């Protein structure tokens, strides 16, 4: 069984159990498990248990890094990074934008090689293989190219928090549309498919489980991530995501978009020529 087929089967296991247990939302009660040291929402527990169980059947050699269960060491050279439900609030309240996000990571060198993301409410899927492109429902996709956003205005999704009101006021004049959709993996995939120009995480870093699969999809579609902190910017490219407090992360359709946003939100940072 190839890797993408395995990821799809794991996603189907999660989708199946959620369809049986929570067909119209719900699952927001806090529950406990002997395998966890903290309570979590029932729907998250059910989804994570379904994913881990299916991995044990079809890929018992894969280590697992799950959002709540943490790292499960099987002694193998590959690790499945799992967010069984990205967008838990949406799922509980019946908002049809929540996903299972799956990424396969090599141990040496640490590299995401395959990813699969499924909108559990609609069945729409995004997948990528490193060096092999990115696909939406089986059709190859690419990000928006060039700088058309300058004339029409930016179409972005924003995660700002209370500290983001100042940056929001600086970027508002350049927006055509701004949204906060509540599902990081699918929002980054919307950038990858050319629907959005960028996702802006001001003063926060998305968790590895949230972003690993979507990052490969975006990079294979032609986009990329940049992180800004302390007056400096770092384009990730082959670098790992830095989880640092007060770090701003931008997932952009292309480098021009990322530079354009940085110039307006962080005007003191030196810009690249042509931005």
N, C-alpha and C positions, 0 to 999 in steps of 0.2 A: 504494500500500500504506500503510495507516494505521500509526501508531507502535506500538500494542500488537501488531498482527499481526507487525510486524518483530521486536519483542522476542521474541515466541513462536518465530519461525523461528530466531532466533539460539540460543535455549535448546534447541530441538530439535536443532540442529547439534551442540551440546555433548553432549547426552544420547545422540545416535546414536553418536558416536565413542567415548564412554566405554563404552557397551554393547558395542561391538565389541572394544575393547582391554582393558577391565577389568570383565568381567561379574560377577565375584565378589570385587571389591576388588583390592588390589594397587596398583602404581604408586608405591611409596614410595621408590624409589631416587633419589638425587640425580643430575641430568643437567645438561648445559650446552647453550647455544644461542648461535649467533653474534649473535643479536639482543639477548642479555641480558649484563649484566656480572657476574652472580652465578649460581651453581647453584641449581636449584629441583627439587622433586620431579617425577618424570616425569608423574604424572597431572595436575598443575597445568599443566605445559608443554603437554601434549596438549590439554587443555580450552581454554587461552587461545589457542592457535594456531587451534583450530576456530572459536572465537568471532570472532577478528579476521578470519579468512578469510571467514566468512559475512557479516560487516559490509561487507567490501570488495565483495561481490557485490550485496547488496540495498540497502545504504545507503552508497555510497562517499563521500558528502558529509559523513558524521558523523565528527567527531573521536572519538578513543578514549582513555579513561583507564582503563588496566588495572592489575590488582594488581601484576604483575611487569614488564610491558613499559613501564609509565609512560604518559606522554602522547604520543599520536600525532596530530600536527596535520595535519588535512586542509584547514584554512582555512575551515571552516564555522562556522555560528552555534550548532550543537548538538553536544553531546559525550555519547557513551555511556559511562557509568561501569560498568565490568565487574568483577565478581568471578566468574570462571568456575566456581570451586568454593569455596564457603563451607562449611567443615567438612571440610577435607582429611583430617584424622586419621580421622574417621568413614568417609569414602569408602574410604580405604586398608584399613581393618580390617573393612569390610563392615557397618558400623553404618548402618541405613537412615535417616539424617538428615543430608543434605548437599544443597546447592542451587547453582543458578546464579542470581546476583543481578544484575539489569540495571536501570539507571536512566538516563533521558534528561534531560540538563541543558541549559537555555538559557544562552547566554553573557551576554546583556544583556536584563533583569537575570538574574543567576545563580539559576536556579530549576529544581528538579526538576519536570518536567511529567508524566512517565509512568514507571511502574515495573512490572516483572514478575519474580517469583521462583518458581522451580519446584523442588520436592523431587525431585531426580534419581533417587532410589530408588523413589519411589511414584507420581510423576506429578502429585501434588497441586500446585496453583498458586495464587498470590496476585497480584493486579494492582491498580493504582490509576491514576487520571488526576486531576490536580490540579483540584479543584472538581467532580469527577464521581463521588466515592465510591470505596470499596474492595470487592474481590470475592475470594471463595474458591471456586475451581472454578466460576466463573461466577455464584455467588450473592452478593448484597450482604451485607456483614457490618458489625457495629459492636462496639466494645469493651464490656466490662462497665460499667454505669453505677452511680452511687450509691456507698454505703459498706458494702455487705453483707460486704466483706472483714473489717471490724472484728469482726463476730460469728463468722464461720467461720474466720478466720485467713487470712493472705496466702498466695497461691500464686504463687511467683516463681522465676525463674531467676537464678542468681548467678554472677558472675565476680569473685573476691575476691583471688586471689594470696596470697602469704605475709603481706602487710601487712594483710589483711582479717580476721584472726582477732578483733580487738577489735570492729569493727563487726558481725561475724557474731554475737558473743555478745549484742550489744544488740538485734539484730533477731530472733534465734531464738525468743524467747518469743511473738512475734506471727505466726509462720509456721504454716501448715497443711502446706504442702509446699514444699520448696526443691530445685531441680535445677540442674545445669550440663550442658546437652545438647550443647554443642560446635558449634552452628551458629547464629551470631548472627542472621542474617537470618530464619531460620525461627522462632527463639524470639520475636523481636519480632512476627512475624506471628501467633504464638499469643496474644500480648497483644491484637493487633488483632481477633482472632476471638472473644475473650472466654474463652479457655481459661486463660490466665495473667493475673495482675493487673499484673505488671511484670517487667522485666529490669533487674538492678542490676549495673553495672560499677563496682566500687569501686576508686578509685585508678588507673583506666585509661580510655582513650578508644577506642572502636571506630574502626577506620580508615574513611575515606570510602567506599572500595570495599565494605566490609562492610555499611555501614549506610544508604547513600543510598536504595536502592530500598525497604528496609523502613521507613524513616522516613516516606516518602510514604504507604505503605500504612497505617501506624499513625495518622498525622495525619488521613487521609481517613476512617478508621474511628472517629475521635473521641478518640484518645489523644494523647499528646505527650511530648516529651523535656525534661528539666531537667538542667542541669549545675551541680555544686557544687565550689567551690575557694576556699581561703583565707577561709572563713567567709562566702562569698557564694553565692547561687544565681541562676541565669539560666534562665528558660524560653525555649527556642529559638524556637518558633513560626516566624517568618519569618527568624530569624537562622541563619547557618551554624554547623555543628558546630565547636567549638573543640578543636583537637588540642593539648593541653597536658599536660605530665607531672603526675601526681598529681591529675588532674581526675577526679571521679566523675560518671558519667552514669547517669541513670535513664530508662527508657522505660516509662511508666505508662499504664494503661488510661484514667485521667482525672486531673484535677488533685488530687482528694482522695487518691488513692493515692500520688501523688508527694509530697505534703505529709506524709502519714502516715509514709512511709519516711524522709524527711528528718528529721522530728521525732525519730525513734528512733535513727538513725545519726549525725546531726549535731545534738544537742540544743541547741547554742549558737546556731544560726541562727534568726532570727525567723520564726515561722510565720504563715501567712495565717489569717484568721478562718474558722471552720467546718471546719478541718482535723482 
